[in-house]
Amino acid sequence: MKVGIIGAGAMGSGIAEVAATAGNEVLLYDSYIAARDRFDKGLDKNLSRLVEKEKITKEKAAEIKKNIHFVSHMDGFKDCELVIEAVVEDIEIKRSIFDQVESIVGENCILASNTSSLSITAIAGTCVKPERFIGIHFFNPATLMPLVEIIPGVATDKKILDDSKKIIDSWGKVTVIAKDTPGFIVNRIARPFYGEAIRIYEEGFADFATIDWAMKTYGGFKMGPFELMDFIGNDINYTVTETVYKEFWNDPKYKPSFTQKRMVEAKRLGRKSGRGYYDYAEGAVIPEPNKDEELGKNIFWRVLVMLINEAAEALYLNIASREDIDNAMTKGVNYPKGLLKWADEMGIPYCLETMDRLYNEYHEDRYRASVQLRKMVRDGKNFY
Ligand SMILES: NC(=O)c1ccc[n+]([C@@H]2O[C@H](COP(=O)([O-])OP(=O)(O)OC[C@H]3O[C@@H](n4cnc5c(N)ncnc54)[C@H](O)[C@@H]3O)[C@@H](O)[C@H]2O)c1
């Protein structure tokens, strides 16, 4: 099929490569003149690496390249069956793009946004045919991360949802369906991984290195929260937290931290700026964690139970199915286990007791247990 992609930045470029690898003809458009050169260089580099590693043949690399056409105007989208937008996170810009796209494409073309934090219903709100509009949310880097969240808006047709899911499944991705609520699945449920870790640091229980060590050692996470925030970029991670918090009408569960805000203000953005929670300069001293077993386990349990509570709440509010919630966290952010499966293993009564203990200690709404956990304990149920 013919796929139009708007925005050839980090995400649009990756999505174009994924679509072209699956054999689609891709038309890629970006308003920034130098984007084409940047894209070509990036694609060549990616494809040569894949050939070198023998993941694809030279012929396949040539075919992928041939499948992508950079276009200088969106008029080229006329025969596209699907158009995915991946430009800056600005609702007015996105709406004006779809206003143009709708006047170009045919009746049956699916229109999709890759937005991380805007409401799909809100972007579709100014479309002539909001019923063909949907969220198709890839993760960074789109070529490597298997997960794609599919988000129907209030007006989206069931057929558009089914067709979009089928298309993205056929591109070799793992799709999950999410309700159009802030952060969808992953960016909502993952908040405590960062927020609770920072809170533990702010309270003086442990330093960054110890918290990271605890989450990796006792939880099997590939990266600790501070390493991950430095990897993502503190500016990006902070903005997601702030957006989710505001969009949930300042629910204290998602409250951003001064620690991370100050990091952003100090331009300690993480790896990309050479310094974040850690110093990435050559020869910088790597801080040693305090490998106290009891401390480590307490840190891990507190963060994990907060994550489980968030996953349980998402299930309770029908944000996604049990399987999709677990798949989203393992395939979208590499968690070692699905959170609901993990909850069963930890024991639902233990999770509830931990939440209630935190709530009794702090008397903060941030620590309120999900009613899902309470009901399950009352009924003696597990998630699976
Ligand atoms: N970066 C991530 O980790 C990530 C992950 C998932 C989703 N997203 C979402 O994907 C979208 C794009 O993010 P990104 O990180 O690729 O951004 P980016 O800044 O890397 O790329 C955006 C591109 O859009 C182009 N652009 C801006 N306005 C345009 C217009 N009017 N017409 C055509 N092109 C235009 C820019 O020139 C740029 O090349 C955002 O909505 C973001 O929320 C980002």
The ligand as an ORCA input file, in Angstrom:
! r2SCAN-3c Opt
* xyz 0 1
  N      10.800     11.343     20.246
  C      10.106     10.414     20.882
  O      10.624      9.703     21.765
  C       8.670     10.189     20.526
  C       8.099      8.941     20.782
  C       6.778      8.704     20.389
  C       6.035      9.728     19.809
  N       6.620     10.937     19.588
  C       5.794     11.966     18.927
  O       6.143     12.002     17.542
  C       6.023     13.329     17.040
  C       7.348     13.747     16.430
  O       8.363     13.669     17.400
  P       9.912     13.598     17.001
  O      10.649     13.244     18.229
  O      10.077     12.793     15.768
  O      10.177     15.130     16.657
  P      11.377     15.757     15.799
  O      11.527     17.134     16.277
  O      12.547     14.846     15.776
  O      10.790     15.792     14.294
  C       9.697     16.571     13.912
  C       9.853     16.863     12.425
  O       8.666     17.503     11.978
  C       9.027     18.506     11.054
  N       7.942     19.499     10.984
  C       7.612     20.444     11.888
  N       6.529     21.128     11.467
  C       6.174     20.596     10.268
  C       5.144     20.863      9.340
  N       4.253     21.840      9.561
  N       5.075     20.126      8.207
  C       5.968     19.133      7.982
  N       6.975     18.836      8.823
  C       7.064     19.560      9.960
  C      10.334     19.060     11.574
  O      11.065     19.711     10.552
  C      11.010     17.797     12.088
  O      11.853     17.213     11.107
  C       5.551     14.184     18.205
  O       4.150     14.285     18.151
  C       5.979     13.388     19.425
  O       5.143     13.609     20.538
  C       7.915     11.199     19.917
*
